[in-house]
Amino acid sequence: MMVAIPLLVVCSLVFVSASAQRANGKTTKSPGPNMCMVQQVIGTNEKFFTHCVAQHLKMICERPTFLSWDCCSGYEKEEGKVGCTKVKPLGNLLETAGDLGLSQFSQHAERNNLSHTLRHEGAFTVFAPANEAFAQTTPYERSLLNPAHGSQSLLLYHVAPGKLTLDTFHARSQNFVTLYEDKRIRVNKYAYGVATVNCARIIRADETATNGIIHVIDEVVKPLDLQGNLAERIFSDDKYSQFQLALFVADMINQLHQTDRTFTVLAPTDQAFAKLPREILDLILTDANTAEKVIKRHVVRGVYCGDAIVVSVGLKTLDDSRVLFRCTRNGLYVNGARVVDRDLLATNGVIHGIDRVLLPDSVRQPTDLLDEMNVKQFMALVRRAGLEHKLNNVSNVTIFAPTDKALDELPSSAQAALTSDPLAVDKLLDYHIVKGRLTENRLIGDLALDTGLSAKIKVTVFRNGVAVNNAKAVGPPRECDKALIQKVDKVLVPTENTLMDLINNDKDLSIFQQAMETSGMSETLLRDGSYTVLAPTNMAFSYLNQWRLDEMLNDPERVKKFVDRHIINRMIVKCEIPEQGTYGIASRQGDLTVFTYDTRNQLLVNDLINVDSPDNMAVNGVLHKVADVLKCSCELGVTMSTRYQHRTSSRRHFHRLRY
């Protein structure tokens, strides 16, 4: 390969006179007739035509590009005139090659008695290497170009019968017979107009001659069958010996012998395998199931040459996962692996050597996945406490990993304890690791999960997600053979308290506690279940007329209705409430309870009541402390359908209602 930076290829020629082209989203007019837009990557001497691309790429391989103008094919400048007004006479293939400055190609054609063929026969398509391509040929390639008397020159492998314009290359991969012993040449067409010939990039296309077409390419190419199929190519190179062994263990060698399909193989070098932990390396090289998973992650259907990648592309591997093939200033990368040996051609595909093994999640350690899930503080705590082994020595569990923001929101005392005390981190892990893999099919509402502590975790399923306790699941989970890992937006804090314990232990809820006792509901909130309690504070009760309050607290039937109005037979945590819109659910008493946020992101109940202390978790539900008592719809004199459209500006009026 001559140039490290892949460039967009020329598309079919379009004459630009007064017409406008688009570049960078803005209309750019040609500076003169018969001029074509040329795009160049800053920092290189390479330029290429983009006159058929509606919008040029601002960056190629992380390098900025700029546009200029040049004469379109078949035209040249005349002194004193704007644009390219002089029409070049159309010549034969050899003359056209000379006009394009392809002196080395012309010399080799003359030397091998091909000048008559290229002048007078045809029609042919010539894939003509640029002068620099000939300068980089090996002694072996030069011997094929200029063979002993009686042998065909490799130059004929660059000539195919017929006129094959860039538009002719309609499929991702096509083979065309050449004049070199009827051997076939492979053309691949990719996004952004990129096309390659045996992975050599077409750098100028569709140059018309009287007896054919010339495409300028950046390499001298050799017949594919001189290089063998993918399996033969891999097994002929000692630096892929570990990959060879993995192919053997996985029983996938025959797949790479297939001639009716093409593949791109991302082959890790022996140095790449040496970077693996010994335990995983041994598993890949001895266990057929593991080896097959790893090999399939490194094989992509179809041929993707290095120059196919001008920005990035997601490729689907044989295990139905996706890898990101991208071009950077420093070269090509597949995910985090650098391509160190590109474009090793085979009859049924291409091989790229890479410097890291692309391990599928299934064979990786939980800590490897966690490192990639952007839970840096969580992993820092684990490593500081020396507890990586606790995460890696699990089996068939789900790990809940708090985000960095979740850990930042902990009280400073809790953060200090986790930072200084390994036992605190150990306890944190015990509560964040539950038995079994909580896949989507297993996540059902009100499920209680066993942890490493006696305290359980409650699952809530709602329309826009899933919560464990009051922590919302963030993003899709990752899964390996040992564990399923789910990121959550809060730290899970274990509790042994029931809802009634929370009420009994909070002096600010003493009046509500009295109402609970009078109503006979205290026993209910001591038992297992899944409830939401909207507990009015003592301040909330202070707004009520005292004699009406005393009257209610001494009437078990009325106080039971009051208490039931503040309890929901389902756990509703704060993250379940949509940021825009409302969430309504019936209380035990039957009234509709509506949760919403105001413009200051304050959680409200029934439009008016502030939730001052949300998400107090208990073993049997959640308690939200509220700033007012909930009024009964039966005493408002409005229907349920209109009740929560009603707005009251005066709390004084609100608290004159009977309870």
Buried (B, 14 or more C-beta within 10 A) or exposed (E): BBBBBBBBBBBEBEBBEEEEBEBEEEEBEBEBBBBBBBBBBEEBEBBBBBBBBEEBBEEBBEBEBBBEBBBBBBBEBEEEEEBBBBEBEEBBBBBBBBBBEBEBBBEBBEEBEBBEBBBEBBBBBBBBBBEEBBEEBEEEBBEBBBBEEEEBBBBBBBBBBEBBBBEBBEEBBBBBEBBBEEBBBBBBBBEBBBBBBBBBBBBBBBBBBBBBBBBBBBBBBBBBEEBBBBBBBBBEBEBBBBBBBBBBBBEBBEBBEBEEEBBBBBBBBEEBBEEBEEEBBEBBBEBEEBBBBBBBBBBBBBBBBBBBBBBEBEBEBBBEBEBEBBBBEEBBBBBEBBBBBBBBBBBBBBBBBBBBBBBBBBBBBBBBBBEEBBBEBBBBBBEEBEBBEBBBEBEEBBBBBBBEEBBEBBEEEBBEBBBEEBEBBBBBBBBBBBBEBBEEEEBEBBBEBEBBEEBBBBBBBBEEEBBBBBBBBBEEBBBBBBBBBBBBBBBBBBBEBBBBBBBBEBEBBBBBBEBBBBBEBBEBBBEEBBBBBBBBBBEBBEBBEEEBBEBBBEEEEBBBBBBBBBBBBBBBBBBBBBEEEEBEBEBBBEBBBBBBBEEEEEBBBBBBBBBBBBBBBBBBBBBBBBBBBBBBBEEBEEEEEEBBEEEEEEEEEBBEBEB
